[in-house]
Amino acid sequence: MDQDGDFGIGARLVLTAFVSAVFSATLVIAIGQSILERTPDAPAQDQPALIRTTG
C-alpha cells in the first residue's frame, strides 16, 4: 500500500494527466501532419482578384 498521503497521490495524478495530454497532443499533431498534404500557396497572379460588389 502506498504511504504518500493525499498530496503525493494528487501530485502523481496531476503528473500522469500532464504526461498523457502531452503524449496525446504530440500523437495527434504527428498524424495530422502526415495525413495533410503540404502544398505551397499558389502564386499571386494565379489567384482570382477580389471584386467589390457594394458601393
C-alpha distance matrix in Angstrom:
0.0 3.8 6.5 9.4 10.7 13.1 15.3 13.1 11.9 15.6 16.9 14.9 16.3 19.7 19.8 19.0 21.7 24.1 23.8 24.2 27.2 28.8 28.4 29.9 32.7 33.6 33.7 35.9 38.2 38.6 39.4 41.7 43.6 44.1 45.4 47.7 51.0 51.8 55.5 57.4 59.1 62.7 65.4 66.9 70.2 68.6 66.9 69.0 70.2 69.2 72.1 72.5 73.4 74.0 76.6
3.8 0.0 3.8 5.8 7.7 10.2 11.9 9.4 8.7 12.5 13.4 11.7 13.6 16.7 16.7 16.4 19.2 21.3 21.2 22.0 24.9 26.3 26.3 27.9 30.5 31.4 31.8 34.0 36.1 36.7 37.7 39.9 41.7 42.4 43.8 45.9 49.2 49.8 53.5 55.1 56.8 60.5 63.0 64.4 67.8 66.3 64.6 66.7 67.9 66.8 69.7 70.1 71.1 71.6 74.1
6.5 3.8 0.0 3.8 5.6 9.1 10.6 8.7 9.2 12.7 13.5 12.9 15.0 17.6 17.9 18.3 20.9 22.7 23.0 24.2 26.7 28.1 28.5 30.2 32.5 33.4 34.3 36.4 38.2 39.0 40.3 42.3 43.9 44.9 46.4 48.3 51.6 52.0 55.6 57.0 58.6 62.3 64.7 66.0 69.5 68.1 66.3 68.4 69.4 68.2 71.1 71.3 72.4 72.8 75.1
9.4 5.8 3.8 0.0 3.8 6.8 7.2 5.0 6.6 9.7 10.0 9.9 12.4 14.5 14.8 15.8 18.3 19.7 20.3 21.8 24.0 25.3 26.0 27.8 29.8 30.8 32.0 34.0 35.6 36.6 38.1 39.8 41.4 42.6 44.2 45.9 49.1 49.3 52.9 54.2 55.6 59.4 61.7 62.9 66.4 65.2 63.3 65.4 66.3 65.1 68.0 68.2 69.3 69.6 71.8
10.7 7.7 5.6 3.8 0.0 3.8 5.6 5.6 6.3 8.7 10.2 10.9 12.5 14.5 15.7 16.7 18.6 20.3 21.4 22.7 24.6 26.2 27.2 28.6 30.5 32.0 33.1 34.7 36.5 37.8 39.1 40.6 42.4 43.8 45.1 46.7 50.0 50.3 53.8 55.0 56.3 60.0 62.3 63.3 66.9 65.7 63.6 65.5 66.3 64.8 67.6 67.6 68.6 68.7 70.9
13.1 10.2 9.1 6.8 3.8 0.0 3.8 5.5 5.2 6.0 8.5 9.9 10.5 12.2 14.2 15.2 16.4 18.3 20.0 20.9 22.4 24.4 25.7 26.7 28.5 30.2 31.4 32.7 34.5 36.1 37.3 38.6 40.5 42.1 43.2 44.6 48.0 48.3 51.7 52.9 54.0 57.6 60.0 60.9 64.4 63.2 61.0 62.8 63.4 61.9 64.6 64.5 65.4 65.4 67.6
15.3 11.9 10.6 7.2 5.6 3.8 0.0 3.8 5.5 5.1 6.0 8.5 9.8 10.5 12.1 14.1 15.3 16.4 18.2 19.8 21.0 22.5 24.2 25.5 26.9 28.5 30.1 31.4 32.9 34.5 36.1 37.2 38.9 40.6 42.0 43.2 46.4 46.5 49.8 50.9 51.9 55.6 57.8 58.7 62.3 61.2 59.1 60.9 61.5 60.0 62.8 62.7 63.8 63.8 65.9
13.1 9.4 8.7 5.0 5.6 5.5 3.8 0.0 3.8 5.4 5.1 6.1 8.6 9.9 10.5 12.1 14.2 15.3 16.4 18.1 19.9 21.1 22.4 24.1 25.7 27.0 28.4 30.1 31.6 32.9 34.5 36.0 37.5 39.0 40.5 42.0 45.2 45.3 48.8 49.9 51.2 55.0 57.2 58.3 61.8 60.7 58.7 60.8 61.6 60.3 63.2 63.3 64.5 64.7 66.9
11.9 8.7 9.2 6.6 6.3 5.2 5.5 3.8 0.0 3.8 5.5 5.1 6.2 8.7 9.9 10.5 12.3 14.3 15.4 16.4 18.3 20.1 21.0 22.3 24.3 25.8 26.8 28.4 30.3 31.6 32.8 34.3 36.2 37.5 38.8 40.4 43.7 44.1 47.6 49.0 50.3 54.0 56.4 57.5 61.0 59.7 57.7 59.6 60.5 59.2 62.0 62.2 63.2 63.5 65.9
15.6 12.5 12.7 9.7 8.7 6.0 5.1 5.4 3.8 0.0 3.8 5.4 5.1 6.2 8.6 9.8 10.5 12.3 14.3 15.2 16.5 18.4 20.0 20.9 22.5 24.4 25.7 26.9 28.6 30.3 31.5 32.7 34.6 36.3 37.4 38.7 42.0 42.3 45.7 46.9 48.0 51.7 54.0 55.0 58.5 57.2 55.1 56.9 57.6 56.2 59.0 59.0 60.0 60.2 62.5
16.9 13.4 13.5 10.0 10.2 8.5 6.0 5.1 5.5 3.8 0.0 3.8 5.4 5.1 6.1 8.5 9.9 10.5 12.3 14.1 15.3 16.6 18.3 19.9 21.1 22.6 24.3 25.7 27.1 28.6 30.3 31.5 33.0 34.8 36.2 37.4 40.6 40.6 44.0 45.1 46.3 50.0 52.3 53.3 56.9 55.7 53.7 55.7 56.5 55.2 58.1 58.2 59.5 59.8 61.9
14.9 11.7 12.9 9.9 10.9 9.9 8.5 6.1 5.1 5.4 3.8 0.0 3.8 5.5 5.1 6.1 8.6 9.9 10.6 12.1 14.2 15.4 16.4 18.1 20.0 21.1 22.4 24.2 25.8 26.9 28.4 30.0 31.6 33.0 34.5 36.1 39.3 39.5 43.1 44.4 45.8 49.5 51.9 53.2 56.7 55.3 53.5 55.6 56.6 55.5 58.5 58.8 60.0 60.5 62.9
16.3 13.6 15.0 12.4 12.5 10.5 9.8 8.6 6.2 5.1 5.4 3.8 0.0 3.8 5.4 5.1 6.1 8.6 10.0 10.4 12.2 14.3 15.3 16.3 18.2 20.0 20.9 22.3 24.2 25.7 26.8 28.2 30.2 31.6 32.7 34.2 37.6 38.1 41.6 43.0 44.3 47.9 50.5 51.6 55.0 53.6 51.6 53.6 54.6 53.3 56.2 56.5 57.5 58.0 60.5
19.7 16.7 17.6 14.5 14.5 12.2 10.5 9.9 8.7 6.2 5.1 5.5 3.8 0.0 3.8 5.5 5.1 6.2 8.7 9.8 10.5 12.4 14.2 15.3 16.5 18.4 19.9 21.0 22.5 24.3 25.8 26.8 28.6 30.4 31.6 32.7 36.0 36.2 39.6 40.8 41.9 45.5 47.9 48.9 52.4 51.2 49.1 51.1 51.9 50.6 53.5 53.7 54.9 55.3 57.6
19.8 16.7 17.9 14.8 15.7 14.2 12.1 10.5 9.9 8.6 6.1 5.1 5.4 3.8 0.0 3.8 5.4 5.1 6.2 8.5 9.9 10.7 12.2 14.1 15.4 16.5 18.3 20.0 21.2 22.5 24.3 25.7 27.1 28.7 30.3 31.6 34.8 34.8 38.3 39.5 40.9 44.6 46.9 48.2 51.7 50.4 48.6 50.8 51.7 50.7 53.8 54.2 55.6 56.2 58.5
19.0 16.4 18.3 15.8 16.7 15.2 14.1 12.1 10.5 9.8 8.5 6.1 5.1 5.5 3.8 0.0 3.8 5.5 5.2 6.1 8.6 10.0 10.6 12.1 14.2 15.4 16.4 18.2 20.0 21.1 22.4 24.1 25.8 27.1 28.5 30.1 33.4 33.8 37.4 38.9 40.5 44.1 46.7 48.1 51.4 49.9 48.2 50.4 51.6 50.6 53.6 54.2 55.4 56.2 58.7
21.7 19.2 20.9 18.3 18.6 16.4 15.3 14.2 12.3 10.5 9.9 8.6 6.1 5.1 5.4 3.8 0.0 3.8 5.6 5.1 6.1 8.7 9.9 10.4 12.2 14.2 15.2 16.3 18.2 19.9 21.0 22.2 24.2 25.8 26.8 28.2 31.6 32.1 35.5 37.0 38.3 41.9 44.5 45.7 49.1 47.5 45.6 47.6 48.7 47.6 50.5 51.0 52.1 52.8 55.3
24.1 21.3 22.7 19.7 20.3 18.3 16.4 15.3 14.3 12.3 10.5 9.9 8.6 6.2 5.1 5.5 3.8 0.0 3.8 5.4 5.1 6.2 8.6 9.9 10.6 12.3 14.2 15.4 16.5 18.3 20.0 21.0 22.5 24.4 25.8 26.9 30.1 30.2 33.6 34.8 36.1 39.8 42.2 43.3 46.8 45.5 43.6 45.8 46.8 45.8 48.8 49.3 50.7 51.4 53.8
23.8 21.2 23.0 20.3 21.4 20.0 18.2 16.4 15.4 14.3 12.3 10.6 10.0 8.7 6.2 5.2 5.6 3.8 0.0 3.8 5.5 5.2 6.1 8.5 10.0 10.6 12.2 14.3 15.5 16.5 18.3 19.9 21.2 22.6 24.4 25.8 28.9 29.1 32.6 34.0 35.7 39.4 41.8 43.3 46.7 45.3 43.7 46.1 47.3 46.6 49.8 50.6 52.0 52.9 55.4
24.2 22.0 24.2 21.8 22.7 20.9 19.8 18.1 16.4 15.2 14.1 12.1 10.4 9.8 8.5 6.1 5.1 5.4 3.8 0.0 3.8 5.5 5.1 6.0 8.6 9.9 10.5 12.2 14.2 15.3 16.4 18.1 20.0 21.2 22.4 24.1 27.5 28.1 31.6 33.4 35.0 38.6 41.3 42.8 46.1 44.4 42.7 44.9 46.3 45.5 48.6 49.5 50.7 51.7 54.4
27.2 24.9 26.7 24.0 24.6 22.4 21.0 19.9 18.3 16.5 15.3 14.2 12.2 10.5 9.9 8.6 6.1 5.1 5.5 3.8 0.0 3.8 5.5 5.1 6.1 8.5 9.8 10.5 12.2 14.1 15.4 16.3 18.2 20.0 21.0 22.2 25.6 26.0 29.4 30.9 32.3 35.9 38.5 39.8 43.1 41.6 39.7 41.8 43.1 42.2 45.2 45.9 47.2 48.1 50.7
28.8 26.3 28.1 25.3 26.2 24.4 22.5 21.1 20.1 18.4 16.6 15.4 14.3 12.4 10.7 10.0 8.7 6.2 5.2 5.5 3.8 0.0 3.8 5.5 5.2 6.1 8.6 10.0 10.6 12.2 14.3 15.3 16.5 18.4 20.0 21.1 24.1 24.1 27.6 29.0 30.5 34.2 36.7 38.2 41.6 40.1 38.5 40.9 42.2 41.5 44.7 45.6 47.1 48.2 50.7
28.4 26.3 28.5 26.0 27.2 25.7 24.2 22.4 21.0 20.0 18.3 16.4 15.3 14.2 12.2 10.6 9.9 8.6 6.1 5.1 5.5 3.8 0.0 3.8 5.5 5.2 6.1 8.7 10.0 10.6 12.3 14.1 15.5 16.6 18.4 20.0 23.1 23.5 27.2 29.0 30.9 34.4 37.1 38.9 42.1 40.4 39.0 41.5 43.1 42.6 45.9 47.1 48.5 49.8 52.5
29.9 27.9 30.2 27.8 28.6 26.7 25.5 24.1 22.3 20.9 19.9 18.1 16.3 15.3 14.1 12.1 10.4 9.9 8.5 6.0 5.1 5.5 3.8 0.0 3.8 5.5 5.1 6.1 8.6 9.9 10.6 12.1 14.2 15.5 16.5 18.1 21.5 22.4 25.9 27.9 29.5 33.0 35.9 37.5 40.7 38.8 37.2 39.5 41.1 40.5 43.6 44.8 46.0 47.3 50.1
32.7 30.5 32.5 29.8 30.5 28.5 26.9 25.7 24.3 22.5 21.1 20.0 18.2 16.5 15.4 14.2 12.2 10.6 10.0 8.6 6.1 5.2 5.5 3.8 0.0 3.8 5.4 5.2 6.1 8.5 10.0 10.4 12.2 14.2 15.4 16.3 19.5 19.9 23.4 25.0 26.5 30.0 32.8 34.3 37.5 35.8 34.2 36.5 37.9 37.3 40.5 41.6 43.0 44.3 47.0
33.6 31.4 33.4 30.8 32.0 30.2 28.5 27.0 25.8 24.4 22.6 21.1 20.0 18.4 16.5 15.4 14.2 12.3 10.6 9.9 8.5 6.1 5.2 5.5 3.8 0.0 3.8 5.6 5.2 6.1 8.6 9.9 10.6 12.3 14.3 15.5 18.4 18.5 22.2 23.8 25.8 29.3 32.0 33.8 37.0 35.4 34.1 36.7 38.3 38.1 41.4 42.8 44.4 45.9 48.5
33.7 31.8 34.3 32.0 33.1 31.4 30.1 28.4 26.8 25.7 24.3 22.4 20.9 19.9 18.3 16.4 15.2 14.2 12.2 10.5 9.8 8.6 6.1 5.1 5.4 3.8 0.0 3.8 5.5 5.2 6.1 8.5 10.0 10.7 12.3 14.3 17.4 18.3 22.0 24.2 26.2 29.6 32.6 34.6 37.6 35.6 34.4 36.9 38.9 38.7 42.0 43.5 44.9 46.6 49.4
35.9 34.0 36.4 34.0 34.7 32.7 31.4 30.1 28.4 26.9 25.7 24.2 22.3 21.0 20.0 18.2 16.3 15.4 14.3 12.2 10.5 10.0 8.7 6.1 5.2 5.6 3.8 0.0 3.8 5.5 5.3 6.0 8.5 10.0 10.5 12.0 15.5 16.6 20.1 22.3 24.0 27.3 30.4 32.2 35.2 33.1 31.6 34.0 35.9 35.5 38.7 40.1 41.4 43.1 46.0
38.2 36.1 38.2 35.6 36.5 34.5 32.9 31.6 30.3 28.6 27.1 25.8 24.2 22.5 21.2 20.0 18.2 16.5 15.5 14.2 12.2 10.6 10.0 8.6 6.1 5.2 5.5 3.8 0.0 3.8 5.5 5.0 6.1 8.6 9.9 10.5 13.6 13.9 17.4 19.3 21.1 24.6 27.4 29.3 32.4 30.5 29.2 31.7 33.5 33.4 36.7 38.2 39.8 41.5 44.3
38.6 36.7 39.0 36.6 37.8 36.1 34.5 32.9 31.6 30.3 28.6 26.9 25.7 24.3 22.5 21.1 19.9 18.3 16.5 15.3 14.1 12.2 10.6 9.9 8.5 6.1 5.2 5.5 3.8 0.0 3.8 5.5 5.3 6.3 8.7 10.2 12.9 13.3 17.1 19.3 21.6 25.0 27.9 30.1 33.0 31.1 30.2 33.0 35.0 35.2 38.7 40.5 42.1 44.0 46.8
39.4 37.7 40.3 38.1 39.1 37.3 36.1 34.5 32.8 31.5 30.3 28.4 26.8 25.8 24.3 22.4 21.0 20.0 18.3 16.4 15.4 14.3 12.3 10.6 10.0 8.6 6.1 5.3 5.5 3.8 0.0 3.8 5.5 5.2 6.2 8.7 11.8 13.3 16.9 19.7 21.9 25.0 28.2 30.5 33.1 30.8 29.9 32.4 34.7 34.9 38.2 40.1 41.4 43.5 46.5
41.7 39.9 42.3 39.8 40.6 38.6 37.2 36.0 34.3 32.7 31.5 30.0 28.2 26.8 25.7 24.1 22.2 21.0 19.9 18.1 16.3 15.3 14.1 12.1 10.4 9.9 8.5 6.0 5.0 5.5 3.8 0.0 3.8 5.4 5.2 6.1 9.6 11.0 14.4 17.0 18.8 22.0 25.2 27.3 30.0 27.7 26.5 28.9 31.2 31.2 34.5 36.3 37.7 39.7 42.7
43.6 41.7 43.9 41.4 42.4 40.5 38.9 37.5 36.2 34.6 33.0 31.6 30.2 28.6 27.1 25.8 24.2 22.5 21.2 20.0 18.2 16.5 15.5 14.2 12.2 10.6 10.0 8.5 6.1 5.3 5.5 3.8 0.0 3.8 5.5 5.4 7.8 8.3 12.0 14.4 16.7 19.9 22.9 25.3 28.0 25.9 25.1 27.9 30.1 30.6 34.0 36.0 37.7 39.9 42.7
44.1 42.4 44.9 42.6 43.8 42.1 40.6 39.0 37.5 36.3 34.8 33.0 31.6 30.4 28.7 27.1 25.8 24.4 22.6 21.2 20.0 18.4 16.6 15.5 14.2 12.3 10.7 10.0 8.6 6.3 5.2 5.4 3.8 0.0 3.8 5.8 7.6 9.1 12.7 15.7 18.3 21.2 24.3 27.0 29.4 27.0 26.6 29.5 32.0 32.7 36.1 38.4 40.0 42.3 45.3
45.4 43.8 46.4 44.2 45.1 43.2 42.0 40.5 38.8 37.4 36.2 34.5 32.7 31.6 30.3 28.5 26.8 25.8 24.4 22.4 21.0 20.0 18.4 16.5 15.4 14.3 12.3 10.5 9.9 8.7 6.2 5.2 5.5 3.8 0.0 3.8 6.5 9.2 12.3 15.7 17.9 20.5 23.9 26.4 28.6 25.9 25.3 27.8 30.5 31.1 34.3 36.6 37.8 40.3 43.4
47.7 45.9 48.3 45.9 46.7 44.6 43.2 42.0 40.4 38.7 37.4 36.1 34.2 32.7 31.6 30.1 28.2 26.9 25.8 24.1 22.2 21.1 20.0 18.1 16.3 15.5 14.3 12.0 10.5 10.2 8.7 6.1 5.4 5.8 3.8 0.0 3.8 6.3 9.2 12.4 14.3 16.9 20.4 22.7 25.0 22.4 21.6 24.2 26.8 27.4 30.7 33.0 34.4 36.8 39.9
51.0 49.2 51.6 49.1 50.0 48.0 46.4 45.2 43.7 42.0 40.6 39.3 37.6 36.0 34.8 33.4 31.6 30.1 28.9 27.5 25.6 24.1 23.1 21.5 19.5 18.4 17.4 15.5 13.6 12.9 11.8 9.6 7.8 7.6 6.5 3.8 0.0 3.7 6.0 9.6 11.9 14.2 17.6 20.3 22.3 19.7 19.4 22.3 25.1 26.1 29.5 32.1 33.7 36.4 39.3
51.8 49.8 52.0 49.3 50.3 48.3 46.5 45.3 44.1 42.3 40.6 39.5 38.1 36.2 34.8 33.8 32.1 30.2 29.1 28.1 26.0 24.1 23.5 22.4 19.9 18.5 18.3 16.6 13.9 13.3 13.3 11.0 8.3 9.1 9.2 6.3 3.7 0.0 3.8 6.6 9.4 12.2 15.3 18.1 20.4 18.2 18.1 21.3 23.8 25.0 28.6 31.2 33.1 35.7 38.5
55.5 53.5 55.6 52.9 53.8 51.7 49.8 48.8 47.6 45.7 44.0 43.1 41.6 39.6 38.3 37.4 35.5 33.6 32.6 31.6 29.4 27.6 27.2 25.9 23.4 22.2 22.0 20.1 17.4 17.1 16.9 14.4 12.0 12.7 12.3 9.2 6.0 3.8 0.0 3.8 6.5 8.7 11.8 14.8 16.9 14.6 14.8 18.1 20.8 22.4 25.9 28.7 30.8 33.6 36.2
57.4 55.1 57.0 54.2 55.0 52.9 50.9 49.9 49.0 46.9 45.1 44.4 43.0 40.8 39.5 38.9 37.0 34.8 34.0 33.4 30.9 29.0 29.0 27.9 25.0 23.8 24.2 22.3 19.3 19.3 19.7 17.0 14.4 15.7 15.7 12.4 9.6 6.6 3.8 0.0 3.8 6.4 8.8 11.8 14.2 12.6 12.9 16.5 18.8 20.5 24.2 27.0 29.4 32.1 34.5
59.1 56.8 58.6 55.6 56.3 54.0 51.9 51.2 50.3 48.0 46.3 45.8 44.3 41.9 40.9 40.5 38.3 36.1 35.7 35.0 32.3 30.5 30.9 29.5 26.5 25.8 26.2 24.0 21.1 21.6 21.9 18.8 16.7 18.3 17.9 14.3 11.9 9.4 6.5 3.8 0.0 3.8 6.4 8.7 11.4 9.9 9.5 13.1 15.1 16.8 20.4 23.2 25.7 28.4 30.7
62.7 60.5 62.3 59.4 60.0 57.6 55.6 55.0 54.0 51.7 50.0 49.5 47.9 45.5 44.6 44.1 41.9 39.8 39.4 38.6 35.9 34.2 34.4 33.0 30.0 29.3 29.6 27.3 24.6 25.0 25.0 22.0 19.9 21.2 20.5 16.9 14.2 12.2 8.7 6.4 3.8 0.0 3.8 6.4 8.2 6.3 6.8 10.5 12.9 15.3 18.7 21.9 24.4 27.3 29.6
65.4 63.0 64.7 61.7 62.3 60.0 57.8 57.2 56.4 54.0 52.3 51.9 50.5 47.9 46.9 46.7 44.5 42.2 41.8 41.3 38.5 36.7 37.1 35.9 32.8 32.0 32.6 30.4 27.4 27.9 28.2 25.2 22.9 24.3 23.9 20.4 17.6 15.3 11.8 8.8 6.4 3.8 0.0 3.8 5.6 5.5 6.9 10.5 12.2 15.0 18.3 21.5 24.3 27.2 29.0
66.9 64.4 66.0 62.9 63.3 60.9 58.7 58.3 57.5 55.0 53.3 53.2 51.6 48.9 48.2 48.1 45.7 43.3 43.3 42.8 39.8 38.2 38.9 37.5 34.3 33.8 34.6 32.2 29.3 30.1 30.5 27.3 25.3 27.0 26.4 22.7 20.3 18.1 14.8 11.8 8.7 6.4 3.8 0.0 3.8 5.4 5.4 8.3 9.0 11.8 15.1 18.1 21.2 23.9 25.5
70.2 67.8 69.5 66.4 66.9 64.4 62.3 61.8 61.0 58.5 56.9 56.7 55.0 52.4 51.7 51.4 49.1 46.8 46.7 46.1 43.1 41.6 42.1 40.7 37.5 37.0 37.6 35.2 32.4 33.0 33.1 30.0 28.0 29.4 28.6 25.0 22.3 20.4 16.9 14.2 11.4 8.2 5.6 3.8 0.0 3.8 5.5 7.6 8.7 12.2 14.9 18.2 21.1 24.1 25.6
68.6 66.3 68.1 65.2 65.7 63.2 61.2 60.7 59.7 57.2 55.7 55.3 53.6 51.2 50.4 49.9 47.5 45.5 45.3 44.4 41.6 40.1 40.4 38.8 35.8 35.4 35.6 33.1 30.5 31.1 30.8 27.7 25.9 27.0 25.9 22.4 19.7 18.2 14.6 12.6 9.9 6.3 5.5 5.4 3.8 0.0 3.8 6.5 9.1 12.5 15.2 18.8 21.2 24.5 26.5
66.9 64.6 66.3 63.3 63.6 61.0 59.1 58.7 57.7 55.1 53.7 53.5 51.6 49.1 48.6 48.2 45.6 43.6 43.7 42.7 39.7 38.5 39.0 37.2 34.2 34.1 34.4 31.6 29.2 30.2 29.9 26.5 25.1 26.6 25.3 21.6 19.4 18.1 14.8 12.9 9.5 6.8 6.9 5.4 5.5 3.8 0.0 3.8 6.4 9.2 12.3 15.7 18.1 21.3 23.5
69.0 66.7 68.4 65.4 65.5 62.8 60.9 60.8 59.6 56.9 55.7 55.6 53.6 51.1 50.8 50.4 47.6 45.8 46.1 44.9 41.8 40.9 41.5 39.5 36.5 36.7 36.9 34.0 31.7 33.0 32.4 28.9 27.9 29.5 27.8 24.2 22.3 21.3 18.1 16.5 13.1 10.5 10.5 8.3 7.6 6.5 3.8 0.0 3.8 6.6 9.0 12.6 14.8 18.1 20.4
70.2 67.9 69.4 66.3 66.3 63.4 61.5 61.6 60.5 57.6 56.5 56.6 54.6 51.9 51.7 51.6 48.7 46.8 47.3 46.3 43.1 42.2 43.1 41.1 37.9 38.3 38.9 35.9 33.5 35.0 34.7 31.2 30.1 32.0 30.5 26.8 25.1 23.8 20.8 18.8 15.1 12.9 12.2 9.0 8.7 9.1 6.4 3.8 0.0 3.8 6.3 9.7 12.5 15.5 17.4
69.2 66.8 68.2 65.1 64.8 61.9 60.0 60.3 59.2 56.2 55.2 55.5 53.3 50.6 50.7 50.6 47.6 45.8 46.6 45.5 42.2 41.5 42.6 40.5 37.3 38.1 38.7 35.5 33.4 35.2 34.9 31.2 30.6 32.7 31.1 27.4 26.1 25.0 22.4 20.5 16.8 15.3 15.0 11.8 12.2 12.5 9.2 6.6 3.8 0.0 3.8 6.6 9.4 12.2 14.4
72.1 69.7 71.1 68.0 67.6 64.6 62.8 63.2 62.0 59.0 58.1 58.5 56.2 53.5 53.8 53.6 50.5 48.8 49.8 48.6 45.2 44.7 45.9 43.6 40.5 41.4 42.0 38.7 36.7 38.7 38.2 34.5 34.0 36.1 34.3 30.7 29.5 28.6 25.9 24.2 20.4 18.7 18.3 15.1 14.9 15.2 12.3 9.0 6.3 3.8 0.0 3.8 6.2 9.3 11.5
72.5 70.1 71.3 68.2 67.6 64.5 62.7 63.3 62.2 59.0 58.2 58.8 56.5 53.7 54.2 54.2 51.0 49.3 50.6 49.5 45.9 45.6 47.1 44.8 41.6 42.8 43.5 40.1 38.2 40.5 40.1 36.3 36.0 38.4 36.6 33.0 32.1 31.2 28.7 27.0 23.2 21.9 21.5 18.1 18.2 18.8 15.7 12.6 9.7 6.6 3.8 0.0 3.8 5.9 7.8
73.4 71.1 72.4 69.3 68.6 65.4 63.8 64.5 63.2 60.0 59.5 60.0 57.5 54.9 55.6 55.4 52.1 50.7 52.0 50.7 47.2 47.1 48.5 46.0 43.0 44.4 44.9 41.4 39.8 42.1 41.4 37.7 37.7 40.0 37.8 34.4 33.7 33.1 30.8 29.4 25.7 24.4 24.3 21.2 21.1 21.2 18.1 14.8 12.5 9.4 6.2 3.8 0.0 3.8 6.9
74.0 71.6 72.8 69.6 68.7 65.4 63.8 64.7 63.5 60.2 59.8 60.5 58.0 55.3 56.2 56.2 52.8 51.4 52.9 51.7 48.1 48.2 49.8 47.3 44.3 45.9 46.6 43.1 41.5 44.0 43.5 39.7 39.9 42.3 40.3 36.8 36.4 35.7 33.6 32.1 28.4 27.3 27.2 23.9 24.1 24.5 21.3 18.1 15.5 12.2 9.3 5.9 3.8 0.0 3.8
76.6 74.1 75.1 71.8 70.9 67.6 65.9 66.9 65.9 62.5 61.9 62.9 60.5 57.6 58.5 58.7 55.3 53.8 55.4 54.4 50.7 50.7 52.5 50.1 47.0 48.5 49.4 46.0 44.3 46.8 46.5 42.7 42.7 45.3 43.4 39.9 39.3 38.5 36.2 34.5 30.7 29.6 29.0 25.5 25.6 26.5 23.5 20.4 17.4 14.4 11.5 7.8 6.9 3.8 0.0
